[in-house]
Amino acid sequence: MKRFEELLNSYIDRLPESRVREAMRYSLMAGGKRIRPLLLYTVLKGYGIDETKGDAYASALEMIHTYSLIHDDLPAMDNDDLRRGRPTCHKQFDEATAILAGDGLLTYAFEIASEDTENASAALACTHILALMAGAGGMVLGQDLDMSEVSGTTDFEAVRKVHRYKTGCLLSAPLMMASVIAGHSEDTEKWHQLGEKLGLAFQIQDDVMDVKLTPEQFGKSTSDANNDKVTSVGLLGMDEAENMMNRLYKECMSESDTFSGFDSRALKELIESIRTRTK
């Protein structure tokens, strides 16, 4: 992913010099698994499309994901001190700068996604998907539900609903966008459903690691217990949570075989690497 890292950095270099720009760079270039760009590139590969056709959209996805982490870490939200193995944006800079850095990444993402003039119809469709999956009916809704509706619940379906929006939407987006870029718009809803399942597995896995790992091992603050958040492990127990996680990942791999004109081998390998990640 060296090429992608250089691409992200070049986008930040285009911006006017400012403290906010450096806060945007600090969080965006802090490492991370780059799972959303990898999903987009891998689905393009499965459809036989040159991955560079997805560069703008992969970059936009990572910017929106990073903005969500900056805001999620703020004192008004999870109040975390550690992200990707180093101080969170508001700790490294200050709260106001962190808020503006998140705002900057969010809006810049749409500027970049709309720059694809070679395929204007795909740019419009992908930008629309990005807005739907990231906005008040997608990831933002999940964050709201996480803060307001699941405290003290004993209903796993309520937690599943949070994961569907908060995590699943931004894992669905790269799959859906790649299918549009590849000319398979008829499959976007199926990819959406696969992404939601992948998001649930991914978040259950995060809940498991939140219990098993120290903040230093995990690379971020394990704040759910401190914030009295209800988690998959808390409701299901460790064994059932891990069993569900593994079952969902396997279902995602099986369902990836059902898309017409798609070679699923690389996607299955990526999903397996996600399933066996250690942080």
NUTORKOL-699180 format. One record per atom (N, C-alpha, C, CB): x, y, z. Coordinates in steps of 0.2 Angstrom, whole numbers, plus 5000, padded with zeros to 4 digits. Last residue first. Glycine has a CB too. Layout:
XYZ
...
END
This chain:
497649665079
497449735082
497049765077
498049775083
497749545073
497849545080
497849615083
498549525081
496749455060
497149515063
497249515070
496749585061
495949365055
496549335059
496949395061
496949285055
495049425047
494749385052
495349365057
494449325049
495849495038
495449535043
495249485049
494849565039
496249385031
496749425034
496449465039
497149465029
495049345025
495349295030
495949335034
495649235026
494749455017
494349435023
494649395028
493649405020
495849425008
495849495012
495349485018
495549555008
495449305002
496149315006
496149375010
496649315001
494249344996
494249295002
494949295006
494149224999
494749434986
494349454992
494349404998
493649474989
495449344978
495849394982
495449424988
496049454977
494349264973
494949234977
495349284981
495449204972
493249294966
493249304973
493849294977
492649274976
492949374951
493449324954
493549334961
494149324950
491449394943
491849414949
492249364951
491449444955
490349374935
490949404932
491449424937
490649464928
489149384948
489249364941
489849404939
488649374937
489349324965
489349384960
489549364953
489749444963
489549224974
488949224970
488849284965
488349234976
490649224982
490649184976
490049184971
490749104978
490449294993
490849324988
490849284981
491549344990
489849205001
489349254997
489749284992
489049305002
490949155008
490449115003
490049154999
490049065008
491449265015
491849225010
491449185005
492349185013
490349285023
490549335019
490949305013
490949395022
490349165031
489749185026
489949235021
489149205031
491549185038
491449135033
490849145028
491449065037
491149295046
491749305041
491649245036
492349295045
490149235054
489949285049
490549295044
489849355053
490849135061
490349115056
490149175051
489749105060
491749225068
492049175063
491449155058
492349115067
490749285076
491249325072
491449275067
491849355076
490149185083
489749225079
490249255074
489349275082
491249135091
490949095086
490549135081
490449045090
491549255099
492049235094
491749185089
492549195098
490249255106
490449315102
491049295097
490749375106
490349135113
489849145108
489949205103
489149155111
491449165121
491449105117
490949115111
491349045120
491149285129
491749275124
491649225119
492349275128
489449345129
490049305132
490549295126
489749235134
488449425124
488449355122
488949315126
488649355114
488649545131
487949515130
487949445128
487549555125
490049575131
489649585137
488949545137
489549655138
490349555117
490549515122
490149515129
491349525124
489649665112
489449595110
489749545115
489749585103
489349795124
489649765119
489449695117
490449765120
488849945131
488649875130
488949845124
487849865129
489850055140
489550035134
489449965134
490050055128
490450125151
489850085152
489550065146
489450115157
491650185148
491050225146
490450185147
491150245139
492550085152
492550145156
491950185154
493150185154
492349995142
492149975149
492050035153
492649925152
492750055131
492050045131
491850025138
491949975127
494150095128
493750135132
492950115134
493650205129
495550065125
495050015126
494550045131
495249945129
496450165113
496150155120
495550105120
495850225123
497450075102
497050125104
496750115111
496450125099
498349965101
498450025097
497950085098
498550015090
498249845107
497749855102
497849925098
497049865106
499449855115
499349795111
498849815105
499149735114
499049965123
499649965119
499649915114
500249955124
497849925129
497849985124
498449985120
497750045128
497849745129
497949805132
497949865127
498649805136
496549625124
497149665123
497249725127
497249685116
495249575127
495849535127
496549565127
495849485121
494349675125
494349635132
495049605132
493849585132
494549715112
494449765118
494549735125
493849805117
494349605105
495049625106
495049675112
495349655100
492949595105
493349535108
494049565110
493449475103
492649705099
492449695105
492849645109
491649685106
493249685086
493449735090
493249735097
493249805087
492349575083
493049565083
493349615087
493449555077
491149645081
491249595086
491949575088
490849535084
491549725070
491449755076
491449705082
490849795076
491749625060
492249665062
492149695069
492349715056
490449575059
490949525061
491549565064
491149485055
489749685055
489549655061
490149615064
488949615060
490449705042
490449755048
490249735054
490049815046
489949595035
490749605037
490849655042
491049625030
488649625034
488849565038
489549575040
488749505033
488749745026
488449745033
488649685037
487649755033
489349695015
489649735019
489449745026
489649805016
488249615010
488849585012
489249625016
489249565006
487349725007
487149665012
487849635014
486649625009
488049784997
487849825003
487749775009
487249865002
488149694987
488749704990
488549744997
489149754986
486749694984
487049634986
487749644990
487149574981
486649824979
486349804985
486549744988
485549794983
487549814967
487649864973
487349844979
487549934971
487349754956
487549714961
487649754968
488149674960
487049834945
486549794947
486649754954
486349744942
488249894942
487849934947
487249884949
487549994944
489549864936
489049814939
488549844944
489449754942
490649934932
490049934928
489549874930
490249914921
491649964941
491749904937
491149894932
491849844941
491050064948
491650084944
491750024939
492250094948
490049984955
489850044951
490450054946
489650104955
490849904963
490449874958
490149924953
489849844962
491550004971
491949964966
491449934961
492349914970
490450044979
490750094974
491150054969
491250144978
490149934986
489649954982
489950004977
489149994986
491349914993
491149864989
490649884984
490849804994
491450045000
491950024995
491749964991
492650004999
490250035009
490350085004
490850064998
490550145007
490249935018
489849925013
490049965007
489149925014
491049995028
491349935025
490949915019
491349885030
490150095032
490850115028
491250055026
491250155033
489150025037
489050065031
489650085028
488650125034
489649945048
489449915042
489349955036
488749875043
489850035059
490350005056
490149975049
490649945060
488550105061
489150135063
489850105060
489250125071
487550015056
487650085054
488350105055
487150125057
487749895062
487549895055
487649965052
486749875055
488049925076
488549895071
488349905064
488749825073
486749955080
487250005080
487849985075
487550005087
486049835078
485849885074
486349945074
485149915077
486749755087
486849735080
486649795076
486349675078
486149805099
486849815097
487049805090
487249775102
484849765097
485049835097
485749855096
484849865104
485049625097
484849655091
484949735091
484049645090
485349605111
485849605106
485649635099
486149535104
484749675124
484549655118
485149655113
483949695116
484949745136
485149675136
484949635129
484849635142
485649905138
485249865135
485449785136
485149875127
486450005144
486049965148
485649915145
485650005152
486350105129
486650105136
486150055141
486650175139
485850115117
486050045119
486350045126
486550025114
485550245113
485050195113
485250135116
484750185107
486550345112
485950365115
485450305116
485550405111
487750315106
487750355112
487150355115
487950425109
487350225095
487850205100
487850245107
488550205097
486550315088
486250255092
486750225097
486150205087
487550395083
487050425087
486750365091
486550465083
488350315075
488650345081
488150375086
489050405079
487350275066
487650225070
487950255076
488150185067
487150395060
486650365063
486850315068
486050335059
488450405053
488250455059
487650435063
488050525055
488350305044
488750295050
488650345055
489450315047
486750335039
487250285039
487650285045
487650295033
485950445039
485650385038
486050325038
485150385032
486850545039
486350545045
485950485044
485950605045
488250475030
487850525033
487350505039
487450555028
488950375024
489350415029
488850455033
489850455026
488150315014
488450275019
488750315025
488950225016
487750435007
487250385010
487550345016
486850345005
488950475002
488550525006
488050475010
488150575002
489350364994
489750395000
489350435005
490350434997
488350364985
488450304989
488850324996
488850244986
488650484978
487950474982
488050414987
487450454976
489850454973
489850514978
489150504982
489850574975
489550354964
489950344970
489950394975
490650334967
488750424955
488450374959
488850354965
488450304954
489650524950
489050544953
488750484958
488550564948
490650434945
490850484950
490150504954
491150544947
489950374935
490150334940
490350384946
490750294938
489650484926
489150444929
489350404935
488750404924
490950524923
490550564927
489950534930
490350624923
492450474920
491750434921
491350474926
491950364923
493350574920
493350524915
492750484915
493950474916
493250654931
492950674925
492950624919
493250744923
493250644947
493350594942
492950614936
493150524944
493050724958
493550744953
493650704947
494250754956
492350684968
491950714963
492450734957
491550774965
493250644978
492750594975
492450624969
492250574980
493750774982
494150724979
493750674975
494650684984
492650824989
492950864983
493350814979
493450914986
492350734998
491850744993
492150784987
491250774996
493550745007
493350685004
492850694998
493050635009
493350875012
493850865006
493750795003
494550865010
492450855021
492250895016
492750885010
492250965017
493150775030
492450755028
492350795021
491950765033
494350845033
494350785030
493650755027
494650725035
493750955040
494150965034
494150905030
494750995036
493150905051
492750935046
493050945040
492551005049
494350855058
493850805055
493350835050
493350785061
494950985060
495250925056
494750875053
495850895060
493951035068
494051065062
494451015057
494451135062
494150955080
493550965076
493550985069
493051005080
495550985082
495350915080
494650915077
495350875087
495551115086
495851095080
495651025077
496651095081
494751105097
494551145092
494851125085
494651225093
495551025106
494951005104
494651045098
494451015109
497251015100
496751035104
496151015102
496851115106
498450905097
498350975095
497951005101
498050985088
498550785104
499150805101
499050885099
499250765094
497250775108
497750775113
498350795110
497850695116
496450765097
496350825101
496850825107
495650815104
497050655091
497150715087
497050775092
496650725081
497850545103
497250555098
497350635096
496650555102
499550485103
498950525106
498450535100
499250585108
499650315096
499950375098
499350425100
500350405092
499050195091
499750195094
500050255096
500150155090
497850225085
498350205081
499050205084
498350245074
497550325099
497250305093
497850285088
496850355089
497150375115
497650345111
497250315105
497950285115
496150435123
496850475123
497350445118
497150465130
494450475121
495050425121
495650465120
494950375115
493050505122
493550535127
494150495127
493250545134
491950475115
492250425119
492750445124
492450375114
491250635115
491050565113
491350515117
491250555105
491850745121
491050735120
490850675118
490850795116
493150715119
492950715125
492150705125
493150775129
493450625103
493350685107
493050675114
492950735103
493450505096
493950515101
493850575106
494650505099
492550535085
492350485090
492850485096
492450415087
493250625078
492750645081
492550595087
492150665077
494350535073
494450605076
493850625081
494650655071
493550445066
493950425072
494150485076
494550385070
492950515056
492550485061
492850465067
492150425058
494050555048
493650605052
493250575057
493250645047
494450425044
494850455049
494450515052
495450485045
493350395035
493450355041
493950385046
493850285038
493550495026
492950495030
493050455036
492350475026
494850465021
494750525024
494150525028
494750585019
494550335015
495050335021
494950405025
495750325019
493650375005
493450335010
493850335016
493450265008
494550454997
493950485000
493650445006
493350494995
495350354992
495650414997
495050445000
496050464992
494550284985
494850244990
495150304995
495450204988
494150374975
493650354980
493950314986
493150304976
495350394968
495050454972
494550424977
494650494966
495650264964
496150304969
495750354972
496650324965
495050174955
494750184962
495150234966
494650124965
495950154945
495250184943
494850204950
494850144939
496950084950
497050154950
496350194948
497550184945
496649954947
496449984954
496550054954
496949954959
495849894933
496449924936
496249964942
496749974930
494749754935
494849834933
495449854937
494149874936
494249634937
494649644932
494849714930
494449604926
493449604948
493049624942
493549634936
492649684943
494449594957
494049534956
493649544950
493549524962
494949724958
495349674955
494949614953
495849654960
493849784964
494049804957
494449754954
494449874957
494049724976
493449704972
493549734965
492749744975
495249784980
495149704979
494549684975
495149674986
494949914982
495449894977
495349814975
496149904979
494049914992
493849944986
494349914980
493850014986
494749855002
494149825000
493949844993
493549835005
495749955004
495949885002
495349844999
496249845008
495050065009
495350065002
495549995000
495950105003
494649995021
494150015016
494450025010
493850085019
495849965028
495349915026
494849935021
495049885032
496950025034
496750045027
496249995024
497350055022
497450015046
497449955042
497249965035
496949905045
498650135052
497950105052
497950055046
497450165049
499550285050
499550215049
498850185048
499850175055
499350415051
499550385057
499550305056
499050405063
498850505041
499450465040
499750435046
500050515037
497750565047
497650525041
498250485040
497550575035
498250635058
497750575059
497750535053
497150605061
499150725052
499350685058
498950625059
499350735064
498350785042
498950745040
499150695046
499550785038
497550865051
497250815046
497750765044
496950855040
498550945057
498150895061
497750845056
497650935065
498951015046
499450965049
499050925054
499951005053
497751085043
498051045038
498550995041
498451085032
497751165055
497151115053
497451065048
496551145051
498751245053
498751205059
498251145058
498651235065
499251255036
498851285042
498951235047
498151295040
499451285018
499751275025
499351305030
500451295025
498151225008
498451285010
498851265017
498051345011
498351065000
497951105004
498351165006
497651075010
499150964994
498751014990
498451074994
498250984985
499550885004
500050935001
499650984997
500550904998
498450795004
498550845010
499050895008
498850805016
498750724992
498150754993
498250814998
497550714994
499950664996
499950714991
499350754991
500050674984
499550575005
500050625007
500050685002
500750605009
498850484997
498550515003
498950585005
498450475009
499950434989
499350464986
499050514992
498850414983
500750374998
501050424995
500450464992
501550404989
499850265002
500150315007
500350375004
500650285011
499750204989
499150234992
499350284998
498750184995
501050154988
500850194983
500250234986
500650164976
501150064999
501550124999
501250174994
502250104997
500449945000
500050005000
500450065000
499550005006
END
